[in-house]
Amino acid sequence: MSDGKRAASAPWIRTRLRTAPGAAVALAVLVLVTAFLAAAFPRAVDAYETKGLRHDIRLADAGRSAVEVSRPQPGLELPREQREAEARSPELRRIGGALGKALPAPLRADMSSVAYGVRTLKPVLATEPWLPRPDTVPPQLSYTAQTGLKEHARLVKGAWPTTPDAVTSTSRAVRGAVTEETAAALNMKVGSALRLPTAVGGPLTVTVTGIVAPRDPGGSYWSADPLVRTPSLIPDPASPFPQNYWTGTVLLAEDAGPALLATATEPSLFWRYPPDASALTGPDGDRLTAVVNSLESGPGLLKVRAIAGDTAEVLTGLGHIVQANARMRDAISPVIAVAALGIGSVAAVVLVMTGALTAARRKAELALMRSRGGSLRGIGGRLLAETAVTVVPASALGLLLAVLAVGEGRWWPAALAATGVGLLVCVALPLRTTLQHIRPTLHGAREDMVSARPSRRRTVAELTLLVLAVGAVTALRRRGTAGGGTDLLVSGAPVLVALIAALVLVRLYPLPLRLAARPMARLRGAIGFLSLARAGRSSAGGALPLLALLLALATAAFGGSVIAGIGDARDDAALTSVGADARVGAKSERATLPDELVRTVRDLDGVRNAAPLRVEFGVAMPETAAGDGGAGRGPDDSGTDTGSGTGGGDAAGARATTMVGVDPASYTRLARTTGLPDFPSGLLTATGPSAPLPEGAKSGPERVLPVIASPAVAARLGKEAHAVDTLSGDFKVQVVGTVERVASLASTNFLIVNSASLEQRAPTTLLLTGAPDPGKLRAAADGNGEEFVVQLRSEERARYVNTPMQAGAERIYLAAVAAGAGYALLAVLLSLLQTAPERKTLLARLRTMGLTTGQGRRLLAFEATPQALLAAGGGLLTGWATIVLLSPGIDLVPLALAGVAGSDTSPVTLRADLWSLALPAAGVVALAAAVAGVQAWWASRRGSITELRAGDSR
């Protein structure tokens, strides 16, 4: 300009955002969701690991979780006054406070439940005649003088134990208290007196002045030593006969500890610190283990001894609790890492696809800028600034939402994840867009997959990636996946398999198109030929969209199979424990069910089938069979049916087994209903001398009964008849078939026999199928005057409801499946949107030539079908291959059954779930067809003049 001033120009970023606000908002939403998922994942992992660690510590037995410092009584070489001073409350309190402050982080004590004092390690025989003696054995009592009784108990009767005068080792009378349960079991009351022998002088008399009730019976104060709260009737180990005696604890006054120094009860000083788990986090587990090890036998123990004395020891089971939690965490982490890496890869590919869509939409605009002298650096900088204005706030908002949604967790992994998402988008979009304009391109060049030949550089790059991926998968297959811990090679299996499949399928994709186009060209209609030609030319069938779909489908299939496997494992464990939908049995192994009870239960509403079983444990195997073939030995039958455990497989298992007497007809119906292995009921039908016995008839040893055996027992018995002695009669057995499992038994050592052939045939267990009312079922069982146990499969299944760690891992997998499905749908939309303008123009041109609306819809649907089928078929193959590749090293027990007492902990392998494979693939096909139909309908509403403008190059 003449005055030297430059003309004002509109800001680039503001102009671009005003020109395409929809694209900017869509990109911001995509980045927001992706940043939220990326930031929420590490926080969710931290959250469930934190809750799992706290849960395990809080639910552990207080005697195991508490950290206890103890040392013997002060040495006898010390002056009496010094010994007594060390056993009094002021000195114990001083040492207790110093020990609490010296506990190394992250270990912290719950100071409200800390207890310290003097206790007896050796129980004292109580000879008072008014104490109960169940088997003429007098009770043995322990004594403790510990702090905090008034804070942790309420007085029920009498008065609190006190020390009116200073108690010394020469005192011969102190006061104490007992809990309500101890008083009721041991016939104690206010005023009861107990005597303890002393080393010198007369006995020490303990007078019970009060009866107390715990304020928190489950707290550490009362549960660390359960005898303080509740007495116990235990067997006498020194007696050759089964004799029981009572044992319990008497609580002395807080300052009565010096009096115990004169007794021969091995008095000990102790300080007990229950852990405070409220401040612990999941990552603290390793540090906590190291701290506990140090306190038990390391530098931490030296610090403890410097405070409490050279003979002090630290006793705790906290380290074992934390280690068990770490083992579960390490078992779950590889499975979670597969989902994380798979979904992360899908998200990255989808974000790059977004850049490809932007590059395609702005190709003409940037080519014009390049032709007018725009540099790649200048164009890239403008695109970077334009993208950052949208992406950076969206990433920050996603991080904020993740922090708000997942309250517990470290912030820096989430910040790194959200930053990585924003950085990828900010770099990928400008880079992808500017690289297309390094060299000028001819206007209107075709990108026909059927006829175009890929460049040599692309071929070399694809072959290199293919060789690397195949090599990694081969190494993974040879090495296995059971090494434990998180392994990137194992976690990246879906990515590797999807990459191989994408590269191969993209290369093979043109071949069926060529073969199908030839017959279509000879047909009269043009729709089929045009759809195949369009499918070949469309860039929506490139490697990037296909890779995104394959990754998403493989991850969704893997996650769905994991979730389905967890449910199947829990269902199977519940069935193994109960045996059917419901079970009625006696508490004693040899107790039988009355006929009236069987009839009553069988007639209840909801009962479809009732199968009575006579279960007899510990049946001795014949000597000749018991010694045969060690290779055929199966796991041991322990002789009890707990519904869990599989025994041990030692010599005892070769000498004993379990006999199950069944009604063949009802049992086979039950087996078919529950999915257990069944057998033809006629196999157990004996004829001739071995025919079923009339009621009350005696069995003879010459009778040969056909039996169905477990494989282990069948291998030991062979085909010959062997004599067995049972409580149900003496007879011979001959194996006529084998089954892997039998209802209501977890043992793999069993014989199934027709109960009608037994001398004693009264059932011990009744298995039910159907949905009987639990209340009526228990009422029927309780109405027979005896105690019977009712077990429901649904209640047993409910026991496997997750611990916090299991629940958190399962939620992450549900989110992974949902995110995988969402990104798969988004990949389909992005691939179709990239070519949407071209398809609309095509329909407009064909309508000017006479194409009807219906034909236009079919054309777009047929065009999208090959690519959708390719992605669906490839996704099925990729998901199946991923599961097959990883299943040998994945055990679902930590996710499904860990932490449930009595559950079957045999390995649960991962299996491909048909619905998890088929549903996402079918969804891709359905979405592609739906998008094509909607696009055709929308294009039909717009006139051809609107789409075909003069000078338009489309």
Secondary structure by P-SEA (a helix, b strand, c coil): cccccccccccaaaaaaaacaaaaaaaaaaaaaaaaaaaaaaaaaaaaaaaaaaaaaaaccccccbbbbbbccccccccaaaaaaaacaaaaaaaaaaaaaacccccccccccbbbbbbbcbbbbbccccccccccbbbbbbbbbccccccccccccccccccccccccccccccccccaaaaaaacccccbbbbbbccccbbbbbbbcbbbbbcccccccccccccccccccccccccccbbbbbbbcccccccccccccccccccccccccccccccccccaaaaaaaaaaaaaccaaaaaaaaccccccccccaaaaaaaaaaaaaaaaaaaaaaaaaaaaaaaaaaaaaaaaaaaaaaaaaaaaaaaacccaaaaaaaaaaaaaaccaaaaaaaaaaaaaacccccaaaaaaaaaaaaaaaacaaaaaaaaacccccccccccccccccccaaaaaaaaaaaaaaaaaaaaaaaaccccccccccccaaaaaaaaaaaaaaaaacaaaaaaaaaaaaacccaaaaaaaaaaaacccccaaaaaaaaaaaaaaaaaaaaaaaaaaaaaaaaaaaccccbbbbcccccccccaaaaaaaaacccccbbbbbbccccccccccccccccccccccccccccccccccccaaaaabbbbbbcaaaaaaaaaaaaccccccccccccccccccccccccccccbbbbbbbcaaaaaaaccbbbbbbcccccbbbbbcccccccccccccccccccccccccccccbbbbcccccaaaaaaaaacccbbbbbbbaaaaaacccccaaaaaaaaaaaaaaaaaaaaaaaaaaaaaaaaaaaaaaaaaaaaaacccaaaaaaaaaaaaaaaaaaaaaaaaaaaaaaaaacccccccccccccccccccccbbbbbbbcccccaaaaaaaaaaaaaaaaaaaaaaaccccccccccccc
